[in-house]
Amino acid sequence: MLIKRKYRKTFWDPQTAWQMVIATYENSDDPFQKMNAIFTNHISMSRRIKTDIIEYMAENWAEWERTKPSWFTPGFISKIPDEFIPQANLEELGGARRRRSSVNSVRELLLLLNNE
């Protein structure tokens, strides 16, 4: 075997991807960590807590718009499916016709992650 026995545990975790996404969302107090876990992974991984996410977004969206945290960019917002954005804010963003650019989102995410 190529891996020393004492390090094997670091390469294995019984937690599935969707469990990791939900655990990150539920156990983090950091809005960026929560949103990053949900919206940079396939949205189906968080379907079990969709209602909680929608409520969290509704409770915090105005604060994020007011304080403009570094992660709350147009590119990041473009990755958020419409049903998670509070209705009034969705209309401000252009409703169902809003632009959703994955290229800009990826660029912004990479820049943000490189700056941490």
Secondary structure, DSSP 8 states (H G I E B T S, - for coil): --S-GGGGGGG--S--HHHHHHHHHHH---HHHHHHHHHSS-GGGGGGGHHHHHHHHHHHHHHHHHH--TT--HHHHHTS-GGGS-HHHHHHTTGGG----HHHHHHHHHHHHHT-
